Amino acid sequence: MTSVTLAPNQSLLPLTATTQAGHLTIGGCDLVDLVQQYGSPLYVLDEESVRQACRQYRQAFQTYYPGQSQVLYASKAWSCLAICALVAAEGLGIDIVSGGELYTALEAGVSPQLLYLHGNNKSRAELEYAIAMGVTIVVDNFLELELLQQLPPARIMLRLTPGIECHTHEYIQTGHLDSKFGFDPNQIETALEMVAHSQLNCVGLHAHIGSQIFELQPHRDLGSVMIKWLAIAQAKFGLTFTELNIGGGLGIRYIESDDPPSIDAWVRAVTEGVSDACAKANLPLPKLLCEPGRSLIGSACVTAYSVGSTKTVPGIRTYITVDGGMSDNPRPITYQSSYRALLANRMDEPATELVTIAGKHCESGDVLIRDFPLAAAQPGDILVVPATGAYNYSMASNYNRLPKIAAVLVNQGEANLILKRETYQDLLRQDYLPQRLQTPVLS
């Protein structure tokens, strides 16, 4: 086991969360004070939780895998300068899926040699940008293979669809055969043959079976599937691959009943699967890469809201309204995701009411949490929703023209702004008003 027994992904709140004088504190900062200083809604990210997750991944690979390894952060979970710089400081590379994520990582100071560009429909401009920067490209389809052969030599990997299904939301299953991603088993040999007759520098294979997964066996099985294709590439096409990327997908705790494996247990499962398969195939161990996102950042963040109105529908439910909703957390309306909440300024009070947390958007489905116990809430209370670090900011919108919310990084009693709150003026920054539609201001 690693030196830290509690994995961040198994904790509902960030690792540094405590209660002081009835208030929730994270990273030594009082959530009530943070809202007073930075406004609400507010993302509050615990630096220690992120660092611990990075270290647990790295330490587990060092413990269980005899070969080389590299952990990458799947930045689609939350891409911004501060987070890219933070994970890079912990020795991680970054998995990117667009020119924008590539630009963000580079501006944060991440080495291009530690960047891997994914995507099932990369543009020519994105490919040219990545090649110019020296980024590894994870090739997804035949069109991309053909396009790359028209461009300067590139360092690439091939993404395979391994045909492994796991129990998660259908929208985030990516390893089963009916997927928009990667080369299917009946296409892989054709892709390998194309690579063998090209000038592309193909260094290995990639697969990712899905997201928010609690099962270990599918990840253990992935090793044998991928090593089989490594062996075929070498024996049939003379391709000696040195890297293998087994993706990510480890889940986190969103509600009390969630029971995800630890980071240590996940790494042990995937490394044993690869090591055993290499031994049976008499192949040397490849450099093993993985790309967690949610399990690095998800549990490290909470979102703080201000409570507004209350509406009780007799015999049905009580609605508590907050000053955010689907624009800062689209996961409930998109994936029917479950969350929990607490009152940061009433931590010592018992949960006596069954309530539903509703967002402020003009949408009946804008409900963050349904029918759960909470302490008696009053207007102005600070309601905190844990486990909002992954895919909340990155999927946020300006629906109803709400400005995107701010984010702070907290550590040892210090809070640093990492994302400014948008203003109404920001909402108009890209707007153009044709002159024929302009009307004179009435005096």
Secondary structure in CASP SS format (residue, H / E / C, confidence):
PFRMAT SS
TARGET T0000
AUTHOR 0000-0000-0000
METHOD secondary structure of the structure
MODEL  1
M C 1.00
T C 1.00
S C 1.00
V C 1.00
T C 1.00
L C 1.00
A C 1.00
P H 1.00
N H 1.00
Q H 1.00
S C 1.00
L C 1.00
L C 1.00
P C 1.00
L C 1.00
T C 1.00
A C 1.00
T E 1.00
T E 1.00
Q E 1.00
A C 1.00
G C 1.00
H E 1.00
L E 1.00
T E 1.00
I E 1.00
G C 1.00
G C 1.00
C E 1.00
D E 1.00
L H 1.00
V H 1.00
D H 1.00
L H 1.00
V H 1.00
Q H 1.00
Q H 1.00
Y H 1.00
G C 1.00
S C 1.00
P C 1.00
L E 1.00
Y E 1.00
V E 1.00
L E 1.00
D E 1.00
E H 1.00
E H 1.00
S H 1.00
V H 1.00
R H 1.00
Q H 1.00
A H 1.00
C H 1.00
R H 1.00
Q H 1.00
Y H 1.00
R H 1.00
Q H 1.00
A H 1.00
F H 1.00
Q H 1.00
T H 1.00
Y H 1.00
Y C 1.00
P C 1.00
G C 1.00
Q C 1.00
S E 1.00
Q E 1.00
V E 1.00
L E 1.00
Y E 1.00
A E 1.00
S H 1.00
K H 1.00
A H 1.00
W C 1.00
S C 1.00
C C 1.00
L H 1.00
A H 1.00
I H 1.00
C H 1.00
A H 1.00
L H 1.00
V H 1.00
A H 1.00
A H 1.00
E C 1.00
G C 1.00
L C 1.00
G E 1.00
I E 1.00
D E 1.00
I E 1.00
V C 1.00
S C 1.00
G H 1.00
G H 1.00
E H 1.00
L H 1.00
Y H 1.00
T H 1.00
A H 1.00
L H 1.00
E H 1.00
A C 1.00
G C 1.00
V C 1.00
S C 1.00
P H 1.00
Q H 1.00
L H 1.00
L E 1.00
Y E 1.00
L E 1.00
H C 1.00
G C 1.00
N C 1.00
N C 1.00
K C 1.00
S C 1.00
R H 1.00
A H 1.00
E H 1.00
L H 1.00
E H 1.00
Y H 1.00
A H 1.00
I H 1.00
A H 1.00
M H 1.00
G C 1.00
V C 1.00
T E 1.00
I E 1.00
V E 1.00
V E 1.00
D C 1.00
N C 1.00
F H 1.00
L H 1.00
E H 1.00
L H 1.00
E H 1.00
L H 1.00
L H 1.00
Q C 1.00
Q C 1.00
L C 1.00
P C 1.00
P C 1.00
A C 1.00
R E 1.00
I E 1.00
M E 1.00
L E 1.00
R E 1.00
L E 1.00
T C 1.00
P C 1.00
G C 1.00
I C 1.00
E C 1.00
C C 1.00
H C 1.00
T C 1.00
H C 1.00
E H 1.00
Y H 1.00
I H 1.00
Q E 1.00
T C 1.00
G C 1.00
H C 1.00
L C 1.00
D C 1.00
S C 1.00
K C 1.00
F C 1.00
G C 1.00
F E 1.00
D C 1.00
P H 1.00
N H 1.00
Q H 1.00
I H 1.00
E H 1.00
T H 1.00
A H 1.00
L H 1.00
E H 1.00
M H 1.00
V H 1.00
A H 1.00
H C 1.00
S C 1.00
Q C 1.00
L C 1.00
N E 1.00
C E 1.00
V E 1.00
G E 1.00
L E 1.00
H E 1.00
A C 1.00
H C 1.00
I C 1.00
G E 1.00
S C 1.00
Q C 1.00
I E 1.00
F C 1.00
E C 1.00
L C 1.00
Q H 1.00
P H 1.00
H H 1.00
R H 1.00
D H 1.00
L H 1.00
G H 1.00
S H 1.00
V H 1.00
M H 1.00
I H 1.00
K H 1.00
W H 1.00
L H 1.00
A H 1.00
I H 1.00
A H 1.00
Q H 1.00
A H 1.00
K H 1.00
F H 1.00
G C 1.00
L C 1.00
T C 1.00
F C 1.00
T C 1.00
E E 1.00
L E 1.00
N E 1.00
I C 1.00
G C 1.00
G C 1.00
G C 1.00
L E 1.00
G C 1.00
I C 1.00
R C 1.00
Y C 1.00
I C 1.00
E C 1.00
S C 1.00
D C 1.00
D C 1.00
P C 1.00
P C 1.00
S C 1.00
I H 1.00
D H 1.00
A H 1.00
W H 1.00
V H 1.00
R H 1.00
A H 1.00
V H 1.00
T H 1.00
E H 1.00
G H 1.00
V H 1.00
S H 1.00
D H 1.00
A H 1.00
C H 1.00
A H 1.00
K H 1.00
A H 1.00
N C 1.00
L C 1.00
P C 1.00
L C 1.00
P C 1.00
K E 1.00
L E 1.00
L E 1.00
C E 1.00
E C 1.00
P C 1.00
G C 1.00
R H 1.00
S H 1.00
L H 1.00
I H 1.00
G H 1.00
S H 1.00
A H 1.00
C E 1.00
V E 1.00
T E 1.00
A E 1.00
Y E 1.00
S E 1.00
V E 1.00
G E 1.00
S E 1.00
T E 1.00
K E 1.00
T E 1.00
V E 1.00
P C 1.00
G C 1.00
I C 1.00
R E 1.00
T E 1.00
Y E 1.00
I E 1.00
T E 1.00
V E 1.00
D C 1.00
G C 1.00
G C 1.00
M C 1.00
S C 1.00
D C 1.00
N C 1.00
P C 1.00
R H 1.00
P H 1.00
I H 1.00
T H 1.00
Y H 1.00
Q C 1.00
S C 1.00
S C 1.00
Y C 1.00
R C 1.00
A C 1.00
L E 1.00
L E 1.00
A C 1.00
N C 1.00
R C 1.00
M C 1.00
D C 1.00
E C 1.00
P C 1.00
A C 1.00
T C 1.00
E E 1.00
L E 1.00
V E 1.00
T E 1.00
I E 1.00
A E 1.00
G C 1.00
K C 1.00
H C 1.00
C C 1.00
E C 1.00
S C 1.00
G C 1.00
D C 1.00
V E 1.00
L E 1.00
I E 1.00
R E 1.00
D E 1.00
F E 1.00
P E 1.00
L E 1.00
A C 1.00
A C 1.00
A C 1.00
Q C 1.00
P C 1.00
G C 1.00
D C 1.00
I E 1.00
L E 1.00
V E 1.00
V E 1.00
P E 1.00
A C 1.00
T C 1.00
G C 1.00
A C 1.00
Y C 1.00
N C 1.00
Y C 1.00
S C 1.00
M C 1.00
A C 1.00
S C 1.00
N C 1.00
Y H 1.00
N H 1.00
R H 1.00
L C 1.00
P C 1.00
K C 1.00
I C 1.00
A E 1.00
A E 1.00
V E 1.00
L E 1.00
V E 1.00
N E 1.00
Q C 1.00
G C 1.00
E E 1.00
A E 1.00
N E 1.00
L E 1.00
I E 1.00
L E 1.00
K C 1.00
R C 1.00
E C 1.00
T C 1.00
Y H 1.00
Q H 1.00
D H 1.00
L H 1.00
L C 1.00
R C 1.00
Q C 1.00
D C 1.00
Y C 1.00
L C 1.00
P C 1.00
Q H 1.00
R H 1.00
L H 1.00
Q C 1.00
T C 1.00
P C 1.00
V C 1.00
L C 1.00
S C 1.00
END
